Amino acid sequence: METIPLFKVHMPESVADPLLETLFSGFIGQGPKVEEYEQLLSKYFNNQNVVTLNSGTAALQLSLRLANVNFGDEVISTPMTCTATNMPILAAGAKIVWADINPDTGLICPKSIESKITEKTKAINMVHFGGIPCDIDEINNVATKYGIKTIEDGAHAFGSEYKGKKIGNHSDFVIFSLQAIKHITTVDGGLLLCKKADDVKRAKLLRWYGIDRDTPRKDFRCEENIVEYGYKFHMNDISAVIGIEQMKYVDDLVKRHISNAEFYDRSLKDLEKIKLIPRSSENLSASWLYTMHVENRDDFMQYMADNNVATSKVHERNDKHDCFSASKCDLPGVDAFCSTQISIPVGWWVTKEQREYIVKLIKSY
Ligand SMILES: Cc1ncc(COP(=O)(O)O)c(C=O)c1O
């Protein structure tokens, strides 16, 4: 029996024809396909302010820039995430200040955030770990009180909903990743959704060296004055054409993640050795991960591997890395969550038979 994987690339065969057409069209940079993809995404998120980029990490770096995070400023963040959430803060020359997390859910704690705010705090990063929405309203209320910008890292949360609205509509900046193993992929890619149209305008300049691509010029890129420096963060038409095709499948893919997660919620509750993550009835997790708590995690991982089911911690706490050592502090919630959290396969590729097999296996653990 082949191992049931924790992640799988979704690349439909139907992408082949449009991909080849764009590949040989003579235009493969940022062009009409990027615009078409942005329009589709705007419809999906019900938000006009969508900017496509070449990675989720680029989207985070750009949000920090738009949030006016500069050298010496502080950004409050969570260590319980992919290092990609936090490295852009260092790249901006700012200091990371860790807030603690809820030991049950792994999500950043609004009270801890408020206790870490100083005069230097410019932004708050919240991560919807595994797809579960953070306490967005509470965090935004704290941010508004102190005049601070908020960034949602929704890399795990494509299709998640907070209080009946898709993630992508609640904060100053929301980012998504379209990297290989996310719900949908453009091979590599990222999205930035902004609250304000002015931020979109600036983001579109900054993603391409600060150059306005829409103003007609006589000689290629020559006569325009660049007002502020930018990056090479834009998406290209090859990625966009893949993204356009993926949008035909996204609702079904997300539904399958959610259906598998709901099956686990029903089937694994009340087990002695497993503690499930509590769900809010107000919100919907797109369940990129299905994370739970197990006391003897190493034993459990070995048992699952012996029975051909992949499991993983997926992310290690970032504060253990030397590159983040300047931010060290006590984080009892992170200690507790990290000591038991583990994810099992939940994605669109997990069949009904496979999820039943996984449940049976866990019940007899
Ligand atoms: C939580 C989180 N944030 C950000 C990213 C970065 O996304 P990308 O790989 O598209 O740069 C990832 C990537 O896996 C992630 O898991």
The ligand as a MOL file (V3000), in Angstrom:
LIG
                    3D

  0  0  0     0  0            999 V3000
M  V30 BEGIN CTAB
M  V30 COUNTS 16 16 0 0 0
M  V30 BEGIN ATOM
M  V30 1 C 2.0740 30.4340 6.7840 0
M  V30 2 C 2.8360 30.7210 5.5360 0
M  V30 3 N 3.1040 31.9940 5.2300 0
M  V30 4 C 3.7710 32.3280 4.1220 0
M  V30 5 C 4.2090 31.3640 3.2350 0
M  V30 6 C 5.0290 31.7890 2.0670 0
M  V30 7 O 4.4590 31.5340 0.8530 0
M  V30 8 P 5.3440 31.3400 -0.4540 0
M  V30 9 O 5.9780 29.9980 -0.3870 0
M  V30 10 O 4.3320 31.4650 -1.5630 0
M  V30 11 O 6.3400 32.4350 -0.4850 0
M  V30 12 C 3.9660 30.0220 3.5070 0
M  V30 13 C 4.4450 29.0050 2.5720 0
M  V30 14 O 4.3230 27.8490 2.6530 0
M  V30 15 C 3.2510 29.6850 4.6850 0
M  V30 16 O 2.9930 28.4200 5.0210 0
M  V30 END ATOM
M  V30 BEGIN BOND
M  V30 1 1 1 2
M  V30 2 1 2 3
M  V30 3 2 2 15
M  V30 4 2 3 4
M  V30 5 1 4 5
M  V30 6 1 5 6
M  V30 7 2 5 12
M  V30 8 1 6 7
M  V30 9 1 7 8
M  V30 10 2 8 9
M  V30 11 1 8 10
M  V30 12 1 8 11
M  V30 13 1 12 13
M  V30 14 1 12 15
M  V30 15 2 13 14
M  V30 16 1 15 16
M  V30 END BOND
M  V30 END CTAB
M  END
